[in-house]
Amino acid sequence: MKIPGEPKVILRSCRDYDPERIRTIIREGLEELGLKPFGRTLVKPNLVASGPLFPYAYTRPEFGEGVLRALRDVGGANMSELAAGERCGITVPTRVAFRESGWDDMLKKLDVKRYCFEEQQQLEIPLSHPTRLRDYLFTPEPVARADFFVNCPKFKAHPWTTVTFGCKAYIGIQDDRHRLIDHDHKLNEKIADLQHIIQPQFIAIDAITAGEGRMLTPTPFPLGLIIMGNSQVAFDAVCCAIIGVDPNTVDHIRLTAEAGFGSTDLRTIKITGDVTLAEAQARAKGFKVGLIRVEKYFEGTNITAYAGPPPTTESGDYCWGGCPGAIEEAIEILRVFDKDTDKKMPRLHVVFGAYQGGIDARPGEKVVFIGDCAAWKGLINGKPVAIENIYKDRATLDPHTIEGQDIFVKLKTARAKLAGDVVRLEGCPVSVAEQVLALVNISGAKNPYYDRENMMTFGRAYLGWKARVALNRLQRKRYQQNGTFLERGQAAPELAKEHA
């Protein structure tokens, strides 16, 4: 995809989730940018967590309706397909996120196709830029085949990457098993690499009610904006400027700019609309980002956290993209499902990375070392403890063969992993889901996966997801036998070459 030589970002005021008002704003934005959707047009919202328990974490369906209607208004017969696709937070079927968010009902009303990305064929995309983490990435077939790609993220803070705007939302264009590879101290580099798969021709962010402080459980912040643009780096730079953050301090944005996907220099970006940048900044005054070290985050609670450096020194003294951030999100999820989580939590010590200080655990207090890179030697309650670093270099992880962990396997094995006062949870990273289950078993807090209101929906969606993946495997075998990509009639290698 070509990067616009003259990037433009449009700031429009919109205080309410009125689909028709949003439709008008988006249509006018497309026309101002000179964009006309064509061919396979794909909209990617942010549905990482959705429904009434996570009301400010996702792109609202009213916003999506306005975007989709505007795309039809402008694109019309030039579009051979109009679809929406996403991969929500791992272990939860995206079918659940589409349903709970209201996107399913909205898409059916508009007769727009839905793609759950983890259920689609995953295509290999080669990478050749010198700073790449890997020589290839995998992405769902609808993303690789998109002719006109629209990114519709949610304006949010993020505990691992400071913010979620356009670039960060790309973590949702991979399925579970590929998503977790490099989702550690190299997360920002991974996000930058994902930009090489495809660039959006149009970005429109739901900043009507923004989410501050967290990713899954943010605090609502009435920003009253719709922000649109034609260059993802420029777009993210303006969003950062609105909340008073230097975009060059947000590593994934800086790395993406350095890779040639645009400039973060506001002097090179044309900003238009019915709201000036200064007015937008005034609206955003006091907005809190999510970057907070795990030790500070748990101050004043029954959990004491200790964090040492990650396994590679060039990444600094803290793993912003892995296990420490995951436990912050895990405890926030439990607080949503069980208001007494903090009261139920016993005194607990959690350790990350190559920590070298003392651990002030008393008899009966559990100490949990989290992650493959956790390493420590010393005395706990007068007994010698040695935790060895078992981190495997990422070069040993092959995206072709890596397998995702099934949530029901995690449910079955979670309690056994916590036997004893000193425990090691293996993984790189140890996912949010696994840390949720660990904290549930330690505290006795309500288990979100056993929530009665959600179990039936989750079960049906899970079975549908797995059935679709099994069908994909059969189709892939047939492709390997005859060289024909069955679903769309085009060979997968050709697709990869198109989007290299």
JOWOZI-V829332 format. One record per residue. N is the residue number from 1. SS is DSSP state (~ for helix, > for strand, _ for the rest). Layout:
N/SS
N/SS
This chain:
1/_
2/_
3/_
4/_
5/_
6/_
7/_
8/>
9/>
10/>
11/>
12/>
13/>
14/_
15/_
16/_
17/_
18/_
19/~
20/~
21/~
22/~
23/~
24/~
25/~
26/~
27/~
28/~
29/~
30/~
31/~
32/~
33/~
34/_
35/_
36/_
37/_
38/_
39/>
40/>
41/>
42/>
43/>
44/>
45/>
46/_
47/_
48/_
49/_
50/_
51/_
52/~
53/~
54/~
55/_
56/_
57/_
58/_
59/_
60/_
61/~
62/~
63/~
64/~
65/~
66/~
67/~
68/~
69/~
70/~
71/~
72/~
73/~
74/~
75/~
76/~
77/~
78/~
79/>
80/>
81/>
82/>
83/>
84/>
85/>
86/>
87/_
88/_
89/_
90/_
91/_
92/_
93/_
94/~
95/~
96/~
97/~
98/~
99/~
100/~
101/~
102/_
103/~
104/~
105/~
106/~
107/~
108/~
109/~
110/~
111/_
112/_
113/>
114/>
115/>
116/>
117/~
118/~
119/~
120/_
121/_
122/>
123/>
124/>
125/>
126/>
127/_
128/_
129/_
130/_
131/_
132/_
133/_
134/_
135/_
136/>
137/>
138/>
139/>
140/>
141/~
142/~
143/~
144/~
145/~
146/_
147/_
148/>
149/>
150/>
151/>
152/>
153/_
154/>
155/>
156/>
157/>
158/>
159/_
160/_
161/_
162/>
163/>
164/>
165/_
166/_
167/_
168/~
169/~
170/~
171/~
172/~
173/~
174/_
175/_
176/~
177/~
178/~
179/~
180/_
181/_
182/_
183/_
184/_
185/_
186/_
187/~
188/~
189/~
190/~
191/~
192/~
193/~
194/~
195/_
196/_
197/_
198/_
199/_
200/_
201/_
202/>
203/>
204/>
205/>
206/>
207/>
208/>
209/>
210/>
211/>
212/>
213/_
214/_
215/_
216/_
217/_
218/_
219/>
220/>
221/>
222/_
223/_
224/_
225/>
226/>
227/>
228/>
229/>
230/_
231/_
232/~
233/~
234/~
235/~
236/~
237/~
238/~
239/~
240/~
241/~
242/~
243/_
244/_
245/_
246/_
247/~
248/~
249/~
250/_
251/~
252/~
253/~
254/~
255/~
256/~
257/~
258/~
259/~
260/~
261/~
262/_
263/_
264/_
265/_
266/~
267/~
268/~
269/_
270/>
271/>
272/>
273/>
274/_
275/_
276/_
277/~
278/~
279/~
280/~
281/~
282/~
283/~
284/_
285/_
286/_
287/_
288/_
289/_
290/_
291/_
292/_
293/_
294/~
295/~
296/~
297/~
298/_
299/_
300/_
301/_
302/_
303/>
304/>
305/>
306/>
307/>
308/_
309/>
310/_
311/_
312/_
313/~
314/~
315/~
316/_
317/_
318/_
319/_
320/_
321/_
322/_
323/~
324/~
325/~
326/~
327/~
328/~
329/~
330/~
331/~
332/~
333/~
334/~
335/~
336/~
337/~
338/_
339/_
340/_
341/~
342/~
343/~
344/~
345/_
346/_
347/_
348/>
349/>
350/>
351/>
352/>
353/>
354/>
355/_
356/_
357/_
358/_
359/_
360/_
361/_
362/_
363/_
364/_
365/_
366/>
367/>
368/>
369/>
370/>
371/>
372/>
373/>
374/>
375/>
376/>
377/>
378/>
379/>
380/>
381/_
382/_
383/>
384/>
385/>
386/>
387/>
388/_
389/_
390/_
391/_
392/_
393/_
394/~
395/~
396/~
397/_
398/_
399/_
400/_
401/_
402/_
403/_
404/_
405/_
406/_
407/~
408/~
409/~
410/~
411/~
412/~
413/~
414/_
415/_
416/~
417/~
418/~
419/_
420/_
421/_
422/>
423/>
424/>
425/>
426/_
427/_
428/_
429/_
430/_
431/_
432/~
433/~
434/~
435/~
436/~
437/~
438/~
439/~
440/~
441/~
442/~
443/~
444/_
445/_
446/_
447/_
448/~
449/~
450/~
451/_
452/~
453/~
454/~
455/~
456/~
457/~
458/~
459/~
460/~
461/~
462/~
463/~
464/~
465/~
466/~
467/~
468/~
469/~
470/~
471/~
472/~
473/~
474/~
475/~
476/~
477/~
478/~
479/~
480/~
481/~
482/~
483/_
484/_
485/_
486/_
487/_
488/_
489/_
490/_
491/_
492/~
493/~
494/~
495/~
496/~
497/~
498/~
499/_
500/_
